[in-house]
Amino acid sequence: MPNHPRILLGLLLGAIAGVITNLATDGGESTKRFVSLVTEPAGRMWLSALIMVVIPLILTSLSLGVAGLENLKQVGRIGLVTLVIFVIFTTASAVIGITLTNTVHPGSGLDPTVRAELMEAYGGEAKNAATIAEGGLSIDILTRIIPRNPVKAAADGDMLAIVFFSLMLGLGIAALPREAAAPLVAFLDSLGRATVEIIHLVMKLAPFGVFCLIFSVTARFGFDILINLSKYVGMVIAGLSLMMLVVYGAVLKFGVGVNPFSYFRKCKVVIVTAFSTSSSNATLPTAMETARTELGIREQIAGFVLPLGSTMNQHGTSLFEGATVLFLAQVFGVDLSLGQQIMVVSMSVVTAIGTAGVPGGSIPLLIMILGMVGIPMEGIAIVLGVDRILDMSRTVVNVVGDLVTASIIEKMESRGG
C-alpha cells in the first residue's frame, strides 16, 4: 500500500479509537493521563523528527535554488513577482475570512458551559502563548529578518532569518566564478540529498505518528467540542475550501492554463501530508518532489519559491486569523468597527508572513491581534480545543498556495518573463 493511504488510514483509526475511548471513559483522568504520557509524546516525537531536518532543507534548497538561476537580475525579478503574488493571495484570503464571519456570525449564542470547559482545559496554554505574543509586540518583524548570528537564528528556529541567510548565501554563490563555487555547491547538494533521505525514513512511521496525534485530541474531548463549535469550524473550513477551489482554481484555469482538478489530483500526496502534519515546513520535502515530478516545475524555481513560501506565504493562516478574531469578538460581545476590521485584515496579512510553518505557529501572533482590538487574549483558549482540525485544514491551503505560486512563476518564465 502506498504511504498516503496508510497515513489516511492512521488518521481514521486514530479518530475512531479516540472517540470510543472518550465515550467509554467520559474523558476522565485516566484518559487524560494516558494521552499526556503515551500518545501525545509519541505523536510529538514523530513530528519533531520531521521538523528537525527543515532548517538544512531550507538552507540547501533555497540557496541552491537562487544559485542555480541564470543571473542575479533574474533572481530579483522572480523574487519581486513572487512576493507580490504572496501578498495578493494572503490579502484575498483574509478578506474571505472576515466576510464569512460577518455573514454567518458563528460566535453568537455559544454555550457558556463549553466556553468554561475550554477555558479550564486551555487556560494555561493560552497564558503561555500570550506571554510569547507580548514579548513579540516590542520587536518589529523587519528587524528580525537579518540575523546577526545565523547559527543562533537556526538554533532559535527563527525562520525569517534563516530564509534571509539562505537567500544571501545563494546570491553569494551565484556571484562567484563557477570553479570557486563548485565545492560549496557540491556540499550543499549532498546535504540536501541526505536530508531528503532522512525525510523518507521518518515518513515510513507517518501512519503511527498521525494515529497518535489524532487520538490525543479525540480521546480528550470527543465530539462535544466539535459539535458546540461546529458553526465556527464549518465556516472556517468553508472559507478555506472557497480559497482553494475558487480562487486557486480560477488562477490555475485562466492564469496557468491547466485543469484545476487535475492539478489538485497531482498534489494529493502533498495535501495528505500537509493535512496530517499541520506543518508547511514538514511538508516542504514532499512539495518539492511533487513540483518537480508531477507539476513540471523546474528545480531552480521550486527551490526558490517553495522554501520562501513555507515561511512567508500563509494564505490559510491569514483567513483563519481574520475569522477567529471576529468570532472571538462575537463571543465576548466586542463590536469591531469597519476601521478595526480593516486593521484586522492588515495585521492578518503581516502576521501570516511572520508565522512559523509549524503546528500552532500562528497562535502567538493571533493573540497579539486580539489584544490590539480589545478582545481578551485569554479567549484564545476557546478555539484551541478545535484548532487541531483547523490547523490541518489551513496548512493544506498554505502548501497548495505555494505550489500554485510556483506554477505561476514557471508559466511566466517559460514565456520569457
N, C-alpha and C positions, 0 to 999 in steps of 0.2 A: 504494500500500500504506500503511495506517495506520502510525503511528510505533511502536506497541508490538510488532507482529510484526517490524518491522525491527530493533528492539532485541533481540528474542529470536533473530533470525537472526544478528545480530552476535555474540551470546553463544555460539551454537552453533558458528559458523565459527571464532571465536577459540579455543574449546576444542579443536576438531579440529586446527586448524593448530598449536596449541601442543603437543599430544601427538605429532603427526607430527614436528615439529621436535625434540622431546625424544628420540624413538626414533631419528631419523636421526643426531643428534649426541651422543647419550648425555648430554645436559645439560652439555656441555663448556664450556670457557672462551669459545669463540666465541658460543655461545648466550647465556651469562650476560652477555657484553659487549653483544650486540645488544639484549637485554632492558633492561639498565640504561641504554643510550644512546639507544634509539629508542622501543620500545613502552611501557615503564614511564613515561618522562616524558610521552609523548603522552597516555596514559590519565590521568595525574595532572593535566595541564593542563586536560583536559575536565572532570574532577571539580572542580577549583578554580574553573572558570568557573561551575559551578552553585553552589558554596558561597559565592562572593563576594557573591551577592545575598541570602543568607539573613538577614543582620542587618537590612537595610532591610525585608525581607519581614516578619520577626517584629515589628519596631518598628511598622510601619504596620498590619498585620493585628490584632495584639494590642491596640494602643492604640485603634484604631477599633472593634474588637470590644467592648471594655469601654465606650467612649464611646457606642456605639450601643444598649447595653442600656437598659431603660426607666428604671431608677433605681439608685442605689448599693446599696440593700438587695438588689436582685435580683443584683447582682454578687457580693455577699457570700454569698448563698445558693448560687448556681451554683458559685462558687469552692470553697466548703466541700464540696459534694457531689462535685464533680469530683475534688478531692484524695482524698476517701475512696475513690472508685472506683479511682483510680490505685493507692492503697496495697493495696487488696484484691486487685486483679488481679496486681500485682507480687509480693505475698507468695505467692499461689497458684502463680504461675509458678516462683518459687524452690523451693518445696516439691516441685513436679513434677520439677524437675531433680535435686534431692537424692535423692528416692525412686527415680528411674530408675537413677541411678548406683550406689546401694546394691544395687539388684536385679541389674543387668547386670554390674557390675564390669569396665568396659572397660579399666582400667589394668593388669589382671593379665596378666603374660606378654608385655609389649611388647618387640618385637625390639630388643636393645641396639644393633644396627647402625643402625637407623632413628633411635634416640634420639641417637646420636653424630653422625649426619649433620645432623639438625635443630639440635642444639646448635652445630655448627660453622657452619651457614648463618645462624642467627638469634641467636647468642650476643651479637653486638654490639648488635643491635636490642633484645634483651631487657635488656641492661645499660642502654641509654638510657632505656627505659621504666621500669626500676627506679629510675633517678635521679629521674624525674618523680614517680613514686609516693612515694618517700621525702620529696621536697620537699613533697608534699601531706599527709603524715602529721601535720605540725605545724599545719595550718590547718583549723580547723573549717569544714565546708561552710556552716554557717549564717552565719558572719561574712563570707562572700564574696557573700551574696545581695544585700546593699545596697551599691551601688557608690559610692565617694567621688567618682569621676570617670566618668560614663557613657561619655564619648568614649574614655577609656583602656580601659574594660571592653570596648567594641566592638572596639578595636584588638587587644586581647589575646584576643578570642574567648571571653570569659567569659560563657557563655550564660545561666547563672542570673541574673547581674547584669543582663544585657540584658532578660531576661524581666521582672524586678522593675521596672526603669525603665519598660518599656513599659506594665506594669500601672498604675504610678503616673501616667504620662502620660495614660492613658485615664481614670483616676479624676479627674484634674485637669480634663480636657476635659469630662467629664460634669458636674462641679460648676460650670462656667462658664455664664453666660447664653448662649443659642443664638447671639445676634449676635456676642458676643465670641469664641466658639469656631469660628465658621464659617470664617475664613481658615485656621486651623491644620488643621481637618478637611479643607478643600479641598486643602491642600498634601499632607497625608498620603495622601489618596485618590489624588491624581495620582502621587505617588511609588510607591505600591503598584501602580498600573496599569502604570507604566513598568517596574517590577521584574518583573512577570509577563510583559511583552513580551520582556524580556531572556531570561527562562527559556525562552520559546517558541523563540527563536533558538538558544540553546545546545542545546536538546533535538533540534534537527534534526541535530546531529552525534552524537547519542547512540549510534547503531549503531557508528560508528567508535570512539568512546571506550570503549564496552563491549568491543569486539573487542580493543583494546589491553590493557585491564585483565586480561581473562581469559587472553589469550595469554601475558602476562608470567608468570602463575602456572604454567600447564600446561607451558610451554616449559622452565621452570627445573626443575620437579620431576616432570613426567609424572604417571603414575598410581601410582607406587610409594608416595608419601607417603599418598595417599588409601586405598590398599589396606591398608597397615600400620596405619593409624589408622581403618579403616572402622567398627570396632565403636563407637569413641567418636563419630565423626561421625554414624553412623546413629542412635545413641542420642539425641544432641542434636537431630537433625532430627526424630526420632520424638516427642520431648518438645515441640518447637515445634509440630508438627502436632497433637498432643493439645491443646495450649493453644488453638490457633486453631480447630480443628474441633469439639472437645468443649466446652471452657469458653466460648469466644466463641459457638459455635453454640447452646449451651443458653441463654445470656443473650439472644441475638437472638430465639430461638424463644419463650421464656417471659417475658422481660423487656420486649423491644421489640415483639414480636408480628409479626416478619417471618420469611420463609423464609431460613435461613442461606445456602443455596447460591445462591439468587437474589441475596442481598446481596453475597456474595463475587464473583459474576459482574459485578455493577455496579462492583466495586472492582478489576477486572482491570488497568486501566492503572496504578493506584496500586501494585498488587502487583508488576507487572513493573518499574516504575520503582524501587521500594524494593529489589527483588532485584538489579537491575543496578547501582545506585549505592552500596548498602550505607550509605546516609545518610538518616536521618529528616529532617534539615534540608533536604537536596536534594530530597526527595520532597514537602516541605510544599506547594509550589505546586500540584502535581497533586492532592494530597489535598484541598486547599481547593476546587478546582474540582469534584472528584468529589462532595464532600459537598454542594455547592450544587446541581449539575445532575443527579446520579444518585440521591442518597440523600435529597433533600428536607430537608436540614438548613439552618436559617436562617443567613444570613451572620454575624449577631451571635454566635450560639452557636459556629459553626465558627471564627470569628475569635478566639474566646476559648479554646476547648478545644484546637484542633489545634496552634497555636504553643506553648501551655503543654505539651501532651503530647509534642511533638518533643524537648523537653529533659527533662521530668520523668516521662514515662510509658514506661519502657523494660522492658516485660514480657519480651520475648525475651532482652534483655541479662541480666536477673535470673536467668532459667533457665540461660543459658549460664554465667554466673559461678559459680553454685552447683554445676552439674555439672562444670565444669572444675576447680574447687578439689578436689573429691573424686576426680576422675580422676587429677590430678597427685599427690594423696596416695597413691593406689593404686600409681602408677608408682614413687614414691620410698619406698614401704613405710611411710608415716606413718599410724598408726592414730588416726583422729579419734573422740573420744568423742561421745556424744549431745549433751552441752552445747556442744562445739566445733562440731558440725554445726548446732545451733540458732543459734550465733553467725554461722556462715557464711551461713545464711538471712537473718538480720537485716542483716548487712553487705551482702549482695547486694541487698537492698531499698534500703538507704540509698545505696549507691554507684550503683545504677541510676538513682536520682533525680538524682545529680550528674554523670552521664555525658554527654559531648558527643555530639550526634546526628550524628556524622561517622564515616567508616570508621575502625575501630580505636579509637574513643574510649573503649571500656571497658577496654582493656588496662592502662593505668597503675593504675587503681583495682582491677582484678583482682589485680595484683601486690601491692598493699597488703594485700589479704585473705590472699594466700599467706603473706606474712611474719608476719601476725598469728597464724596457726595452725601455724607452724613448718615450712612447706614451702619448699624452696629457691626463691627468687624467680627465679633463672636458669632454672628449669624451664619457665617460660612459653614458652621457645624451642621446646619440644616441640610445642606446639599452634599456634604462629604460622604454621607451614607450611600448615596446613589452615584457618586462621582465616578466610580469604577467603570460602570457601563457607559457613561458619557465620555470618559477619558478614552476608552477603547474606540468609541464611535468617532470622536473628533480627530483621533490620531489617523484614522483611515482617510479623512478629508485632508488632513495636513500632508500626508505622504503622497496621495494621489495628486494633490495640487503641485507638489514638487515635480512629479513626472510630467504633468500637463505643461508646466512652465518649461521644462527641458525640451519637450516636444515642440513648443512654440519657437524656442531658440534654434532648435535643429532645423525647423522649416525655414526660418529666416536665413540662416547661414547657408542652407542648401540652395536658396535662391540668390545667394551672393550678397546677403545683408540687406 
